[in-house]
Amino acid sequence: MSKRLNGILLVIMVLTMLLGANNFVFADESGESGGTGDEGSIEIIGVATPIRNTGNIIHEDHEFILKITVRNDTNKDITLSKIKFGDNVSFSPSDNEWEKTWKEIINAGDYGEREFVFFYGGLTIRDLEVTITYSDGGAEKEHTDTIYINNIQPREPSGGSGSSDPSKYKPVLALYSAAIPEGKSGGILNIPLTITNYTDYEARRVRITPLFADIQDNPFVIDRMMVYEEVARINKQKPVNINLQFTIDKNAKTGTYTIPLKLTYKNIYGVDFEETIEVFVKITNTNIPAQLVVMSASSNPSVVQPEQEFTVTFDLWNTGTLAAENVTVDIENAGEFHVRNNITKQYFFELGGLKNTDVTYRLKSKKDLETGTYPITISLSHKDAASPETYTMYVYVEGGEEEEEKHDADIITENITAPKEAVLAGQPFTVSMALKNTGTTAAENVKITVESDDKILPQSLNVMTINKIEAGESVPVAFSFLAAKESESRSYPIKAVIEYKNGDESVRKEQYVGVLVESTEKKTTLNTVPKIIISEYSTEPGMVNAGENFTLRMKFLNTSKLKSVQNMKITLVVDEGSEETGSVFTPVQSSNTFYIDNLEPGETSEKEMVMYTIPDAKAKTYVVKTLFEYEYEEQDQIKQFNMQDVFGIPVVQPAKLETTDVIVSEPAFVGEPVYLMAEFYNMGKVTLYNLMVKAEGDFDAKESNYFVGNFEMGRSDYYEAPVTPLQPGELHGVLVFTFEDAAGKSHRIEREFTINAVQSEPVMNPNFPGGFPGMDGGIPGMERPQKSGFPVIPVAIGGGAVVVVVVVLIIILKKRKKKKEMILDEDI
């Protein structure tokens, strides 16, 4: 049966309903594009049928089926896309969806049907607005009709007066969550909630709005315009699940937060209700703020010539776990270099946590730069940085060919700056100093490394490398640290190790700095007990020689801002020493104690002492304890306090290598090896490192090198090696001993010797008449000598004596060589 026939039957059924049934639904056309005219119209018809009842009456709080019929009386086919029901206090879709998809093509003169389940709330309002969206080959259009549902039975009014207060029909809503929602700073917090209506009254337009303004230390970021959730209807015993989702600020602190939720809704009579419900959420912050540091920097090439283009590359790291946003790197031009392309600033939208990137600049050195080290400084900033951080690298420029015959670089530390007051645990601080070359030549490959206790955490690169420091030049360096939160209240030592090249010589020095840390557990009484620290100290000379006097200068600082100290006794103690001579350092014409009568808050007092270093002190840095005993006044009472600080004094042992005179085997002939011999002894108290013996002079000395290696104190050895004269006459040479001491300083000792070389002559054989074989009658022009005229016996005796001396010398040398090999085997 065709749809047109069904349409005719539907018309007959509608007429029947008009005559005898009361569940017919009237329609009032109000659509804009479906009006009557030459092209016909579109009509929406609805029929309501109860589900539970056997009759046609729809009772209060019952569901019913609403059959919607769309008639297309136009001359065009239409395509339906969706249907929407108007807001109504009497009727509501059982699934609370007021707008639904309806995909169907209705031919001209035909109709389409669909059923929907509705809920009747018991009120007397019978009209329901229905809107369809469709197209007839062009743009989408809407058509709206109002249908009237007559077969309902409204609830009886309460009370005999025939009127009732609609506000008493208040739904009771409850919010429930299975557990306390948890989230992390910088992430998303989901709050799943179940809303239950415990009354018989339907709740409509239920809206849940978080009151962020009422949250103390609000941890959330408002990143959208509408932050509420809304539910159209909630019926009795039909819980609705919703999910509130908020973005947590990346800097939100760890803790439990209370979120007030404003709950607004209406009853079926349109009466508004409002209440506030509190929910609790837990937020954890494991983030570390973004911190930009330069781990390393390099130039290519490493040595720059005047007017040469080169690049510098900085290894930029974000040591925090949070991303650094809007990163800016700016190079500061000091005037020695031109920035190519005039690009001094580089920008990065974001540098992720624990990520790095290379920042490269193209530069060109100026024309008349002298040989030296020149700084290149960059500043680093990002969105959350309080102020820019700076980093300086040094580029070595070689102005011309220079050849230094003597290397005399000497790096010392000066202008040491450390916190003068106590540093709170968990707070950052900076230690800075200047590296000054007091020598006459440049120090190359300078490296300074800082080492600290495990409670003092480096916040910047703990190794800094400088290509070169010229004579008289001073280079400032600084290092950032963080006192760990679990630090105790005491002084912590920080050791700085300075290493550099003095020509081919490697030099190492150490410097100690003390920093006073105050535990956060005592922060409420910080500085109630005045603390004394060693703010500066130095020795003259900088490297103390064993067996010699030196001057120790110290500066003591009262870190308190409020209280002075009195009757202060300062005692210097060194635990290390020797059984024969006692403590390493001994005061000269004084005791090891200082006395300061009074030291005001923030004031310093300078003291100096002449001390003697025992001769057998080992070459190393000795830790000196400083014991403080003093009094201070608190609440009109005199109290006593003891504390200690430490610093280091480097000691070096003089290297002493004694040698005998050089023995030269005689006679010496041109082109034949001559043996050199000498004995040498380590008369010092330290090991000599990389000891090498070799001959230098006007002869062939290819086989003269003898590498001894590490030469312990008290050892002796001898040297023997051949050299070959290349010309007759008096030849001068030196036997060179080179080695390094415990401080890494190179030494050279020379012993002069002389070789008298003669030209070797052919041996005359008396058995050949005339002198040489093959020369009958002797040499032309010369008479044959008489046999009695040639002293054969004396020459033979003299030649035999020479042979005996050479044989004895060879035997002695072989025995010594064998003995030396046995000693080496025992050492191995």
Backbone hydrogen bonds, N-H to C=O, Kabsch-Sander energy under -0.5 kcal/mol:
donor,donor_aa,acceptor,acceptor_aa,energy
6,N,2,S,-1.9
7,G,3,K,-2.2
8,I,4,R,-1.8
9,L,5,L,-2.3
10,L,6,N,-2.4
11,V,7,G,-2.0
12,I,8,I,-2.0
13,M,9,L,-2.5
14,V,10,L,-2.6
15,L,11,V,-2.3
16,T,12,I,-2.1
17,M,13,M,-2.3
18,L,14,V,-2.3
19,L,15,L,-1.6
20,G,16,T,-2.4
21,A,17,M,-1.3
25,V,46,G,-0.7
26,F,24,F,-0.6
26,F,148,Y,-1.1
28,D,146,T,-2.5
29,E,27,A,-0.6
30,S,144,T,-2.7
31,G,144,T,-0.6
32,E,142,E,-0.6
33,S,142,E,-1.1
40,G,37,G,-1.3
42,I,34,G,-1.2
43,E,71,R,-2.0
45,I,43,E,-0.5
45,I,69,T,-3.1
46,G,25,V,-0.5
47,V,67,K,-2.1
48,A,23,N,-1.1
49,T,65,I,-2.6
51,I,63,E,-1.6
52,R,63,E,-0.5
58,I,151,N,-2.2
59,H,57,I,-0.6
61,D,120,Y,-2.0
62,H,59,H,-1.4
62,H,120,Y,-0.6
64,F,118,F,-2.3
65,I,49,T,-3.2
66,L,64,F,-0.5
66,L,116,F,-3.5
67,K,47,V,-3.1
67,K,65,I,-0.7
68,I,66,L,-0.6
68,I,114,R,-2.9
69,T,45,I,-3.5
69,T,67,K,-0.5
70,V,112,G,-2.9
71,R,43,E,-3.0
71,R,69,T,-0.6
72,N,110,D,-3.1
73,D,41,S,-2.5
73,D,71,R,-0.8
75,N,39,E,-0.9
78,I,106,I,-2.6
79,T,135,S,-2.7
80,L,78,I,-0.5
80,L,104,E,-3.4
81,S,133,T,-2.7
82,K,133,T,-1.1
83,I,100,K,-2.7
84,K,131,T,-2.9
85,F,98,W,-2.8
86,G,129,E,-3.3
92,S,119,F,-1.6
94,S,117,V,-2.0
96,N,93,P,-1.8
98,W,96,N,-0.8
100,K,83,I,-2.9
102,W,81,S,-1.7
104,E,80,L,-1.1
104,E,102,W,-0.7
106,I,78,I,-2.8
106,I,104,E,-0.5
107,N,105,I,-0.6
109,G,72,N,-2.5
110,D,107,N,-2.2
112,G,70,V,-2.0
114,R,68,I,-1.6
116,F,66,L,-1.9
118,F,64,F,-3.1
118,F,116,F,-0.5
119,F,92,S,-2.8
120,Y,62,H,-2.6
121,G,90,S,-3.0
121,G,119,F,-0.5
128,L,147,I,-2.6
130,V,145,D,-3.2
131,T,84,K,-2.9
132,I,143,H,-2.7
133,T,82,K,-2.5
134,Y,141,K,-2.7
135,S,79,T,-1.3
141,K,134,Y,-4.0
143,H,132,I,-2.2
145,D,130,V,-2.6
146,T,28,D,-2.2
147,I,128,L,-2.7
147,I,145,D,-0.6
148,Y,26,F,-2.1
149,I,126,R,-2.4
150,N,24,F,-0.8
150,N,148,Y,-0.8
152,I,150,N,-1.5
153,Q,58,I,-2.3
155,R,122,G,-2.2
162,G,159,G,-0.7
168,K,165,D,-1.5
169,Y,166,P,-1.4
170,K,168,K,-1.6
173,L,171,P,-0.6
174,A,196,T,-1.9
176,Y,194,T,-1.6
183,G,282,K,-2.0
185,S,284,T,-2.2
187,G,184,K,-2.5
189,L,246,F,-3.1
190,N,188,I,-0.5
191,I,244,L,-3.2
193,L,242,I,-2.6
194,T,176,Y,-2.4
195,I,240,V,-3.1
196,T,174,A,-2.4
196,T,194,T,-0.5
197,N,235,N,-0.5
198,Y,172,V,-2.7
198,Y,196,T,-0.7
203,A,234,I,-2.4
204,R,266,K,-3.1
205,R,232,A,-3.3
206,V,231,V,-2.5
207,R,205,R,-0.5
207,R,264,T,-3.2
208,I,229,E,-3.0
209,T,207,R,-0.5
209,T,262,K,-2.4
211,L,260,P,-2.8
212,F,210,P,-1.2
214,D,211,L,-1.2
215,I,212,F,-1.6
218,N,215,I,-0.9
221,V,247,T,-3.0
222,I,220,F,-0.5
223,D,221,V,-1.0
227,V,225,M,-0.6
229,E,208,I,-2.1
231,V,206,V,-3.3
234,I,203,A,-2.8
237,Q,197,N,-1.9
238,K,235,N,-1.6
240,V,195,I,-2.4
242,I,193,L,-2.8
244,L,191,I,-2.5
246,F,189,L,-2.4
247,T,221,V,-0.7
248,I,187,G,-2.8
249,D,219,P,-3.4
252,A,249,D,-1.7
255,G,283,I,-2.5
257,Y,281,V,-2.7
259,I,257,Y,-0.5
259,I,279,V,-3.2
261,L,277,I,-3.4
262,K,209,T,-3.2
262,K,260,P,-0.5
263,L,261,L,-0.6
263,L,275,E,-3.8
264,T,207,R,-2.4
264,T,262,K,-0.6
265,Y,273,F,-2.0
266,K,204,R,-2.7
267,N,271,V,-1.5
270,G,267,N,-2.1
273,F,265,Y,-2.7
275,E,263,L,-2.1
277,I,261,L,-2.8
279,V,259,I,-2.1
281,V,257,Y,-2.4
282,K,181,P,-2.7
283,I,255,G,-2.9
284,T,183,G,-2.3
286,T,284,T,-0.6
293,V,317,W,-2.4
295,M,293,V,-0.7
295,M,315,D,-2.3
296,S,315,D,-0.6
298,S,313,T,-2.0
300,N,311,T,-2.5
304,V,302,S,-0.5
304,V,396,Y,-2.6
307,E,366,K,-1.1
308,Q,305,Q,-1.1
310,F,363,L,-2.6
311,T,300,N,-1.9
312,V,361,Y,-2.0
313,T,298,S,-2.7
314,F,359,V,-2.7
315,D,296,S,-3.0
316,L,314,F,-1.2
316,L,357,T,-2.3
317,W,293,V,-3.1
318,N,355,K,-2.5
319,T,291,Q,-2.5
319,T,317,W,-0.7
321,T,288,I,-1.1
322,L,288,I,-2.1
324,A,351,L,-2.8
325,E,323,A,-0.7
326,N,349,F,-2.3
327,V,348,F,-2.2
328,T,381,S,-2.8
329,V,346,Q,-2.8
330,D,379,S,-2.2
331,I,344,T,-2.4
332,E,377,T,-3.3
333,N,331,I,-0.6
334,A,332,E,-0.7
338,H,364,K,-3.3
340,R,338,H,-0.6
340,R,362,R,-2.7
342,N,339,V,-1.3
343,I,340,R,-1.3
344,T,342,N,-0.9
346,Q,329,V,-2.7
348,F,327,V,-2.5
351,L,324,A,-2.4
353,G,321,T,-0.5
354,L,318,N,-1.4
354,L,320,G,-1.7
355,K,352,G,-1.5
357,T,316,L,-2.4
359,V,314,F,-2.4
360,T,358,D,-0.5
361,Y,312,V,-2.3
363,L,310,F,-3.1
363,L,361,Y,-0.6
364,K,338,H,-1.9
365,S,308,Q,-2.1
366,K,336,E,-2.0
369,L,366,K,-0.7
372,G,397,V,-2.3
374,Y,395,V,-2.8
376,I,393,M,-2.8
377,T,332,E,-0.8
378,I,391,Y,-2.6
379,S,330,D,-2.7
380,L,389,E,-3.9
381,S,328,T,-1.8
383,K,325,E,-3.1
385,A,382,H,-1.3
389,E,380,L,-2.9
391,Y,378,I,-2.5
393,M,376,I,-2.6
395,V,374,Y,-3.0
396,Y,302,S,-0.7
397,V,372,G,-3.1
397,V,395,V,-0.5
398,E,304,V,-2.6
399,G,397,V,-0.8
402,E,400,G,-0.5
405,E,403,E,-0.6
408,D,406,K,-0.5
412,I,436,K,-2.7
414,E,434,A,-2.1
417,T,432,S,-3.4
423,V,516,L,-2.8
425,A,518,E,-2.5
426,G,483,A,-3.0
427,Q,424,L,-2.1
429,F,481,F,-2.2
431,V,479,F,-2.4
432,S,417,T,-2.4
433,M,477,V,-2.3
434,A,414,E,-2.7
435,L,475,V,-2.8
436,K,412,I,-2.7
436,K,434,A,-0.7
437,N,473,E,-2.2
438,T,410,D,-3.0
438,T,436,K,-0.9
439,G,410,D,-0.5
440,T,408,D,-2.0
441,T,408,D,-0.9
443,A,469,I,-2.6
444,E,501,K,-2.3
445,N,467,N,-2.8
446,V,466,I,-2.2
447,K,499,E,-3.4
448,I,464,M,-2.5
449,T,497,V,-2.6
450,V,462,N,-2.1
451,E,495,K,-3.1
453,D,493,P,-0.6
456,I,453,D,-1.8
457,L,455,K,-0.7
457,L,482,L,-2.9
459,Q,480,S,-2.8
460,S,480,S,-1.1
464,M,448,I,-2.3
466,I,446,V,-3.4
469,I,443,A,-2.7
472,G,437,N,-3.0
473,E,470,E,-2.0
475,V,435,L,-2.5
477,V,433,M,-2.9
479,F,431,V,-2.5
481,F,429,F,-3.0
482,L,457,L,-2.3
483,A,427,Q,-2.2
484,A,455,K,-3.1
484,A,482,L,-0.5
487,S,484,A,-1.9
490,R,488,E,-1.3
490,R,517,V,-1.0
492,Y,515,V,-3.3
494,I,513,V,-2.7
495,K,451,E,-2.8
496,A,511,Q,-3.6
497,V,449,T,-3.4
497,V,495,K,-0.5
498,I,496,A,-0.6
498,I,509,K,-2.9
499,E,447,K,-3.0
499,E,497,V,-0.5
500,Y,507,V,-2.1
501,K,444,E,-3.2
502,N,505,E,-3.3
503,G,501,K,-0.7
504,D,502,N,-0.5
505,E,502,N,-1.6
507,V,500,Y,-2.9
508,R,743,A,-1.0
509,K,498,I,-2.9
511,Q,496,A,-2.2
513,V,494,I,-2.2
515,V,492,Y,-2.3
517,V,490,R,-2.6
518,E,423,V,-3.3
522,K,519,S,-1.4
523,K,520,T,-1.4
525,T,522,K,-1.5
526,L,523,K,-1.2
528,T,525,T,-2.2
533,I,557,L,-2.1
535,S,533,I,-1.0
535,S,555,K,-1.6
536,E,555,K,-1.2
538,S,553,R,-2.3
540,E,551,T,-1.9
544,V,542,G,-0.6
544,V,650,P,-2.0
546,A,652,V,-2.5
547,G,613,T,-1.2
548,E,545,N,-1.4
550,F,611,M,-2.5
551,T,540,E,-2.0
552,L,550,F,-0.5
552,L,609,M,-3.2
553,R,538,S,-2.8
553,R,551,T,-0.5
554,M,607,K,-3.2
555,K,536,E,-2.7
556,F,605,S,-2.8
557,L,533,I,-2.8
558,N,603,E,-2.3
559,T,531,K,-2.7
559,T,557,L,-0.8
565,V,599,L,-2.0
566,Q,631,E,-2.8
567,N,597,D,-2.0
568,M,596,I,-2.6
569,K,629,E,-3.4
570,I,594,F,-2.5
571,T,627,L,-2.4
572,L,592,N,-2.4
573,V,625,K,-2.7
578,S,582,G,-2.4
582,G,578,S,-2.1
584,V,576,E,-1.5
586,T,612,Y,-2.4
588,V,610,V,-3.0
589,Q,587,P,-0.6
594,F,570,I,-3.1
596,I,568,M,-2.5
599,L,565,V,-2.3
602,G,558,N,-1.8
602,G,560,S,-0.6
603,E,600,E,-2.1
605,S,556,F,-2.0
607,K,554,M,-2.8
609,M,552,L,-2.1
611,M,550,F,-2.9
611,M,609,M,-0.5
612,Y,586,T,-3.3
613,T,548,E,-2.0
614,I,584,V,-2.3
617,A,614,I,-1.5
620,K,618,K,-1.0
620,K,651,V,-0.6
622,Y,620,K,-0.6
622,Y,649,I,-2.8
624,V,622,Y,-0.5
624,V,647,F,-3.3
625,K,573,V,-3.0
625,K,623,V,-0.5
626,T,645,D,-3.3
627,L,571,T,-3.0
627,L,625,K,-0.6
628,F,626,T,-0.5
628,F,643,M,-3.4
629,E,569,K,-2.3
630,Y,641,F,-2.0
631,E,566,Q,-2.6
632,Y,639,K,-2.4
634,E,637,Q,-3.0
637,Q,634,E,-0.9
639,K,632,Y,-3.3
639,K,637,Q,-0.6
641,F,630,Y,-2.4
643,M,628,F,-1.8
645,D,626,T,-2.0
647,F,624,V,-1.5
649,I,622,Y,-2.4
651,V,620,K,-2.7
652,V,544,V,-3.2
658,E,656,K,-0.5
658,E,681,Y,-2.4
660,T,679,E,-2.7
663,I,677,M,-3.4
665,S,675,Y,-2.2
668,A,756,N,-0.7
670,V,758,V,-2.3
671,G,725,P,-2.7
672,E,669,F,-1.9
674,V,723,V,-3.3
676,L,721,A,-2.6
677,M,663,I,-2.2
678,A,719,Y,-1.8
680,F,717,D,-2.9
681,Y,658,E,-3.0
682,N,715,R,-2.5
683,M,656,K,-1.9
683,M,681,Y,-0.9
684,G,656,K,-1.0
685,K,654,P,-0.6
688,L,711,F,-2.6
689,Y,687,T,-0.5
689,Y,740,E,-2.9
691,L,709,G,-2.8
692,M,738,T,-2.5
693,V,706,Y,-2.6
694,K,736,V,-2.0
696,E,734,V,-2.6
698,D,732,H,-1.3
699,F,697,G,-1.7
700,D,724,T,-2.8
701,A,699,F,-0.7
704,S,701,A,-1.5
706,Y,693,V,-2.9
708,V,691,L,-2.1
708,V,706,Y,-0.7
709,G,691,L,-1.7
711,F,688,L,-3.5
712,E,710,N,-0.7
714,G,682,N,-1.9
715,R,712,E,-1.6
717,D,680,F,-2.3
719,Y,678,A,-3.8
721,A,676,L,-1.5
723,V,674,V,-2.6
724,T,700,D,-2.2
726,L,698,D,-0.6
729,G,757,A,-3.3
731,L,729,G,-0.7
731,L,755,I,-3.6
733,G,753,F,-2.4
734,V,696,E,-2.9
735,L,751,R,-3.0
736,V,694,K,-3.3
736,V,734,V,-0.6
737,F,749,I,-3.3
738,T,692,M,-2.5
738,T,736,V,-0.5
739,F,747,H,-1.7
740,E,689,Y,-2.5
741,D,745,K,-2.3
744,G,741,D,-1.9
747,H,739,F,-3.0
749,I,737,F,-2.9
751,R,735,L,-1.7
753,F,733,G,-2.5
755,I,731,L,-2.9
757,A,729,G,-2.7
757,A,755,I,-0.8
758,V,668,A,-2.3
765,N,771,G,-0.7
768,F,765,N,-1.4
771,G,768,F,-2.1
772,F,770,G,-0.6
775,M,772,F,-1.2
778,G,775,M,-2.1
782,M,779,I,-2.1
789,G,786,Q,-1.3
790,F,787,K,-1.1
792,V,790,F,-2.0
795,V,791,P,-1.7
796,A,792,V,-2.3
797,I,793,I,-2.4
798,G,794,P,-2.8
799,G,795,V,-2.9
800,G,796,A,-2.4
801,A,797,I,-2.1
802,V,798,G,-1.9
803,V,799,G,-2.2
804,V,800,G,-2.4
805,V,801,A,-2.3
806,V,802,V,-2.4
807,V,803,V,-2.6
808,V,804,V,-2.7
809,L,805,V,-2.5
810,I,806,V,-2.4
811,I,807,V,-2.4
812,I,808,V,-2.4
813,L,809,L,-2.6
814,K,810,I,-2.6
815,K,811,I,-2.3
816,R,812,I,-2.5
817,K,813,L,-2.5
818,K,814,K,-2.4
819,K,815,K,-2.4
820,K,816,R,-2.5
821,E,817,K,-2.2
822,M,818,K,-1.8
823,I,819,K,-1.9
824,L,820,K,-2.3
825,D,821,E,-2.1
826,E,822,M,-2.1
827,D,823,I,-2.2
828,I,824,L,-2.1
